[in-house]
Every structure is written in structure tokens, then in C-alpha cells.
Amino acid sequence: MKKIIVTGGAGYIGSHTIIELIQSGFEVVSFDNFSNSSATTYDRIKSISGVEIPFEEIDLTNRALTNTIFEKHKDAVGIIHFAALKSVPDSVARPIEYYRNNNDSLLNVLEQVIIHGIKSTIFSSSCSVYGNLREDQLPVVEETTWNEAECSYANSKQMGEDILRNVAKISPQNLIALRYFNPVGAHISGLNGEMPSKVVNNLAPIITQAAAGLRDKITVFGDDYATRDGSAIRDYIHVTDIAKAHVKAIELGLSNNMKTNFDVINLGSGNGVTVFETINAFEKSTGLKVPFTIGPRRDGDVEAIYSDCTKAERVLNWKCEFGIDEMMASAWKWQQYLIKNNITG
């Protein structure tokens, strides 16, 4: 059984990816410092998969500790690197912390990839690398020229891809950056999803919390964008679809079928959905009303972005299975699980 390391495995996308890796026959070990997650995530993974996940609590910005922990798991053949700070507004306020955490950890991981000859490395990148695009640049293809990053988080991902691109020139290992768009939803079982945190920035959990009465209302940040209803446009993708794409990518990296040893691939639904349309989808799929108010635009937000997923279909043999209604329904199922089990983050 091939061993895959998943950094940030207790997180939202990482935990769903572990579930899909297990179902695809891989052995998994998770690395996480639990800065924005909890080890209880592994209990939920076990309840779904029946497999107890071994894990290491580690801060990957510590080079010496990273070296020690990789030596312990030197039989790993692949790694999926999720571990990173990811809040757009938080990165605007704390740029130094974001660069140090996101880029130092990547450098330490890649050093071990080279030392131990780990064949397949998947880097969790982001559509935010493209910056603010003109309407005629949409949908986004992988060759779209980057604009200036709108926040330190996005810039850290731009830098991360540059690092991978240069490492690929001097290393035989296969490196793939997956630029995914906006992950939402929860596992179909309703037993795993995005855990609440002190500062919630993603739209879906804010909507479900408002519908559940855990917050008075949601704020739509900007209704004066040059879009069809004035709210920002995003490409929402079910978290399980993203997880399955990571399994496809790790398998590609383990094969001998890559044309070059570095590649970038967009992961999205290919459809742009506005904030108001997302709220409507939730109300349609659950029968509940979402109270909201209009606020000013947030620093770091882009007006509109959605993907062209042709390359993902061609290279990974992957495409989305779930639509926006199913995303919202699963997010609400997860919210009900949180309430039932008195989980508040």
C-alpha cells in the first residue's frame, strides 16, 4: 500500500482528501499543527472511512523538526501540501506572518521531497494567483497572465508556484500545483465539513450560521460591482470534488505520464455564481431564509473570477459531480451536525 503524506490533514479540504485517498487504496499519514483545526477531525474521518489515521503534530516552518518527521516517514511516495494560512482579510492585516508560514513551510517540505526522493508532490494553490481580471479574461485558463496579487495570501501562493517551478528544474520529482476556486459543502454523510473558527470568512458557513440563528445576519460585501446583480462572482466547487481531484493528481504524479515534471491545473465548476445567487441556492435547497445586509467591499477581494476546467478534464480525467444546490444542501446538513453535537469551534 502506497503511503501519502497530507499536510494540513485535519483541515477542511485536507480531511476530505484523506477520506478519498483511503477509498482509493492509499495509506495516509497526516501532519498538522492544529493552528486552525483539531485532532478530533481524525475521529470523524474514522467514522466515515473506518480507518484510524496516524498523525504527527508539527509546525512545518521548523526546519529541524520537519527533517526529523520526514525521516520517520521516508517510505512515503507522495505528499499533498495543504498546510497554510488562508484568510484574505487576515493576510492583508498580517502579511509577514502569512509569508513566513506559507512559504517557509513549503521550502522545508520541498527540501525533504528532494532528500527522500518523494516522486509525487501536489501543492494546494489558489485561483487568487490570477488577481483582478477583466471580463474579457474570463473564464480563466491556466495560461492567463497573473495580475498583481490583491492580498498577501494570494501573493504567497504566487511565490509558492514560482518556488515549485524552479525546484522542478533541478529535481526529477513530479510537482503539480492545483489552483482551486471556492470550496464549499460537506461530505455526503454529513459527518465532516468546514469546522467553525473564531473568524469565519468563507461564504457557505456564514450562510448556514445565519440560517441556524447563530448569527443575526450575513453581510454581502459590495453590491456595486459590475456584475449581473452587483455582488461578486465566484466559482464554487464541492469540497469532495476537490478532494477527488487531488487523488487524481497524486496518481498522475506517481505515474510516468506527465509531459513535464511541473504542471498547473485549475479546479473549478466552470460556472460563475454571484453572492446573491448563492444565497438563493441555499434558500431553494433548504426552504430556509437567510437574513442579510449590504456592506462595503472588502480589501483584497476581486470582482469576478471563474474557471475554464478543460485542462483538468483532459489531464486528470476529472470534472465536478456536484452543483451549487447540492453544495448548499450538504453545507446545511453539516451545520445541523454541528448543532446536534454542540460543536462551536
VOGU-3710 file (C-alpha; in Angstrom, 3 decimals, decimal comma):
1> mkkiivtgga> 0,000/0,000/0,000  1,487/3,349/-1,067  1,920/5,940/1,686  0,859/9,541/1,106  1,664/12,411/3,474  -1,083/15,013/3,797  -0,014/18,260/5,456  -2,876/20,208/6,979  -4,802/16,955/7,017  -7,041/17,998/9,900
11> gyigshtiie> -8,271/20,961/7,881  -11,335/21,338/5,692  -10,031/20,226/2,303  -7,260/18,062/3,749  -9,656/15,898/5,758  -11,950/15,313/2,781  -8,934/14,422/0,651  -7,771/11,877/3,234  -11,181/10,197/3,004  -10,897/9,947/-0,778
21> liqsgfevvs> -7,290/8,708/-0,589  -8,338/5,920/1,779  -11,203/4,937/-0,501  -8,700/4,800/-3,374  -6,481/2,336/-1,512  -3,715/4,606/-0,195  -2,107/4,586/3,246  -2,214/8,084/4,740  -0,330/9,954/7,453  -1,325/13,489/8,372
31> fdnfsnssat> 0,901/16,372/9,508  -0,782/19,350/11,203  -0,048/21,922/13,897  -3,794/22,405/14,563  -3,499/26,193/14,390  -6,912/26,325/12,732  -8,132/22,761/13,178  -8,394/19,969/15,735  -7,231/16,389/16,121  -10,904/15,438/16,587
41> tydriksisg> -11,128/15,672/12,792  -9,437/12,274/12,608  -12,270/10,763/14,657  -14,748/11,976/12,039  -12,581/10,580/9,248  -12,575/7,217/11,036  -16,363/7,288/11,446  -16,689/7,690/7,663  -13,830/5,514/6,406  -13,397/3,003/9,206
51> veipfeeidl> -9,672/3,786/9,226  -7,736/5,332/12,091  -5,380/7,966/10,699  -1,869/8,223/12,143  -0,843/11,833/12,549  2,060/13,997/13,631  1,624/17,338/15,372  4,242/19,574/13,796  4,883/23,141/12,722  6,402/22,751/9,254
61> tnraltntif> 8,086/26,158/9,441  10,535/24,496/11,852  13,192/23,094/9,538  14,827/20,761/12,064  11,539/19,207/13,183  10,399/18,869/9,569  13,575/16,951/8,781  13,027/14,632/11,757  9,401/13,876/10,945  10,074/13,182/7,260
71> ekhkdavgii> 12,877/10,809/8,234  10,294/8,908/10,261  8,080/8,589/7,186  10,710/8,219/4,489  8,719/5,395/2,894  6,161/7,919/1,624  5,882/8,098/-2,164  3,712/11,200/-2,375  2,757/14,330/-0,493  -0,179/16,719/-0,708
81> hfaalksvpd> 0,729/20,046/0,839  -2,338/21,885/2,151  -0,866/23,408/5,312  -1,135/27,193/5,044  -2,859/30,232/6,461  -5,650/31,194/4,063  -7,789/34,140/5,195  -7,797/37,004/2,668  -8,624/39,852/5,120  -6,340/38,379/7,775
91> svarpieyyr> -3,469/38,259/5,287  -3,997/41,946/4,498  -3,609/42,736/8,196  -0,739/40,288/8,912  1,399/39,941/5,776  4,661/38,940/7,492  3,017/36,036/9,301  1,444/34,801/6,067  4,670/34,905/4,068  6,656/33,244/6,843
101> nnndsllnvl> 4,121/30,484/7,461  3,094/29,684/3,897  6,444/29,985/2,145  8,808/28,744/4,852  6,729/25,598/5,312  6,735/24,974/1,551  10,511/25,379/1,338  11,026/22,920/4,203  8,652/20,386/2,633  10,273/20,613/-0,799
111> eqviihgiks> 13,713/20,165/0,735  12,528/16,851/2,184  10,869/15,872/-1,093  14,269/16,145/-2,759  16,207/14,480/0,067  13,876/11,477/0,228  13,071/11,270/-3,476  9,310/11,598/-2,985  8,019/11,125/-6,503  4,671/12,979/-6,459
121> tifssscsvy> 4,055/16,373/-4,794  0,732/18,223/-5,017  0,694/21,873/-3,969  -2,508/23,479/-2,780  -2,614/26,681/-4,794  -5,488/29,072/-5,433  -7,373/30,962/-8,099  -6,332/34,085/-6,200  -2,989/33,920/-8,026  -4,711/35,442/-11,083
131> gnlredqlpv> -5,580/38,681/-9,281  -8,299/41,026/-10,521  -9,221/40,128/-14,087  -11,102/41,889/-16,839  -14,372/40,418/-18,059  -12,752/39,501/-21,371  -10,222/37,330/-19,468  -12,950/35,051/-18,104  -13,249/32,124/-17,810  -9,715/31,721/-16,508
141> veettwneae> -7,347/29,302/-18,217  -4,033/28,172/-16,790  -2,124/30,364/-19,271  -3,902/33,549/-18,117  -1,278/36,113/-17,098  -1,212/36,863/-13,386  -2,134/40,336/-12,272  -0,822/41,926/-9,101  -1,955/39,907/-6,090  -4,806/41,503/-4,148
151> csyanskqmg> -3,541/40,280/-0,766  -0,580/38,629/0,944  -2,290/35,228/0,891  -2,595/35,356/-2,902  0,968/36,582/-3,249  2,235/33,744/-1,046  0,575/31,310/-3,466  2,131/33,072/-6,458  5,508/32,773/-4,754  4,803/29,140/-3,905
161> edilrnvaki> 4,205/28,269/-7,543  7,366/30,120/-8,557  9,290/28,075/-5,997  7,878/24,802/-7,383  8,648/25,858/-10,945  12,299/26,499/-10,082  12,676/23,353/-7,970  11,332/21,291/-10,883  14,264/22,499/-13,000  16,800/20,860/-10,697
171> spqnlialry> 14,794/17,880/-9,430  13,370/14,788/-11,169  10,331/14,717/-8,884  6,840/15,429/-10,266  5,277/18,645/-8,936  1,690/19,748/-9,593  0,026/22,963/-8,418  -3,768/22,758/-8,232  -5,372/26,189/-8,451  -8,756/25,581/-6,955
181> fnpvgahisg> -11,536/28,048/-6,777  -14,032/28,390/-3,889  -14,579/25,137/-1,948  -17,956/24,721/-0,256  -20,180/21,976/1,080  -19,518/18,922/3,223  -19,157/15,157/2,972  -22,325/13,480/1,725  -22,624/11,653/5,051  -22,962/14,971/6,889
191> lngempskvv> -20,225/13,813/9,290  -17,407/16,046/8,067  -17,257/19,611/6,837  -15,747/23,018/7,435  -15,154/23,486/11,146  -16,242/26,797/12,669  -13,434/29,081/13,762  -13,235/32,377/15,629  -13,111/34,312/12,372  -15,261/32,846/9,592
201> nnlapiitqa> -14,574/34,311/6,149  -15,979/31,705/3,763  -19,486/32,342/2,497  -21,134/28,929/2,991  -20,604/28,594/6,775  -21,660/32,207/7,242  -24,900/31,453/5,380  -25,589/28,279/7,371  -24,862/30,009/10,686  -27,277/32,812/9,815
211> aaglrdkitv> -29,953/30,320/8,781  -29,439/28,453/12,063  -29,765/31,644/14,094  -26,159/31,508/15,278  -25,583/34,981/13,844  -28,077/37,752/13,244  -27,414/38,052/9,527  -24,725/37,866/6,904  -23,032/40,804/5,242  -22,789/40,892/1,474
221> fgddyatrdg> -19,565/42,792/0,893  -20,393/45,036/-2,038  -23,460/45,249/-4,263  -21,955/47,763/-6,683  -19,641/45,504/-8,679  -20,006/45,476/-12,465  -21,759/42,082/-12,350  -25,279/40,946/-13,232  -26,670/41,666/-9,749  -23,915/43,845/-8,263
231> sairdyihvt> -22,408/41,184/-5,985  -19,058/39,488/-6,523  -18,865/36,416/-8,751  -17,076/33,262/-7,644  -16,676/29,721/-8,934  -17,944/27,432/-6,175  -16,857/23,796/-6,136  -17,896/20,994/-3,808  -15,141/20,024/-1,385  -15,497/16,339/-2,289
241> diakahvkai> -14,962/17,178/-5,957  -11,756/18,994/-4,976  -10,672/16,032/-2,845  -11,178/13,589/-5,715  -9,129/15,826/-7,999  -6,226/15,662/-5,535  -6,335/11,865/-5,655  -6,258/12,008/-9,457  -3,306/14,411/-9,288  -1,279/12,311/-6,844
251> elglsnnmkt> -1,849/9,267/-9,093  -0,696/11,235/-12,131  2,437/12,317/-10,290  3,166/8,713/-9,344  2,820/7,602/-12,955  5,223/8,175/-15,822  2,613/10,016/-17,877  3,481/13,656/-17,178  4,884/15,520/-20,185  6,994/17,723/-17,890
261> nfdvinlgsg> 7,683/17,364/-14,180  5,850/20,596/-13,265  2,287/21,482/-14,150  -0,562/23,734/-13,001  -4,239/22,849/-13,240  -7,409/24,807/-12,461  -10,056/23,117/-10,315  -13,497/24,672/-10,528  -17,016/24,124/-11,733  -16,547/26,385/-14,747
271> ngvtvfetin> -19,555/28,467/-13,721  -19,548/31,896/-12,123  -22,121/32,351/-9,345  -22,837/35,646/-7,579  -23,152/36,014/-3,820  -26,872/36,702/-4,159  -27,311/33,632/-6,370  -25,520/31,541/-3,738  -27,900/32,770/-1,054  -30,845/31,945/-3,330
281> afekstglkv> -29,457/28,447/-3,951  -29,268/27,813/-0,213  -32,842/29,012/0,299  -34,039/26,866/-2,600  -32,298/23,684/-1,406  -33,289/24,020/2,277  -36,502/26,031/2,310  -34,936/28,432/4,824  -34,481/32,192/4,616  -31,084/33,858/5,016
291> pftigprrdg> -31,119/37,318/6,623  -28,502/39,609/5,063  -27,360/43,203/4,879  -25,184/45,061/2,385  -21,730/46,215/3,427  -18,763/47,873/1,712  -16,337/45,926/-0,438  -13,570/44,084/1,446  -9,915/44,865/0,881  -8,309/42,078/-1,133
301> dveaiysdct> -11,485/40,817/-2,810  -11,670/40,561/-6,595  -14,804/41,395/-8,574  -15,292/38,211/-10,567  -13,417/35,008/-11,230  -14,419/31,613/-12,571  -12,569/28,819/-14,279  -12,122/27,000/-17,518  -11,731/23,359/-16,448  -10,856/21,876/-19,838
311> kaervlnwkc> -7,318/21,029/-18,769  -8,452/19,233/-15,600  -10,803/17,087/-17,679  -8,065/16,318/-20,210  -5,067/15,793/-17,905  -6,709/14,403/-14,762  -9,797/12,821/-16,319  -11,777/14,765/-13,716  -14,805/17,014/-13,611  -17,281/18,180/-10,995
321> efgidemmas> -20,102/15,896/-9,929  -21,985/18,316/-7,639  -23,826/21,570/-8,419  -24,440/24,662/-6,281  -27,757/23,343/-4,897  -26,087/20,132/-3,699  -23,218/22,153/-2,217  -25,606/24,260/-0,171  -27,713/21,272/0,913  -24,629/19,412/2,185
331> awkwqqylik> -23,362/22,544/3,968  -26,697/22,761/5,804  -26,558/19,045/6,695  -23,133/19,652/8,242  -24,404/22,691/10,145  -27,145/20,543/11,645  -24,491/18,013/12,717  -22,561/20,785/14,469  -25,658/21,966/16,313  -26,699/18,444/17,305
341> nnitg> -23,257/17,729/18,746  -22,879/21,181/20,338  -19,731/21,937/18,322  -18,953/25,660/18,226  -15,268/25,665/17,231
//
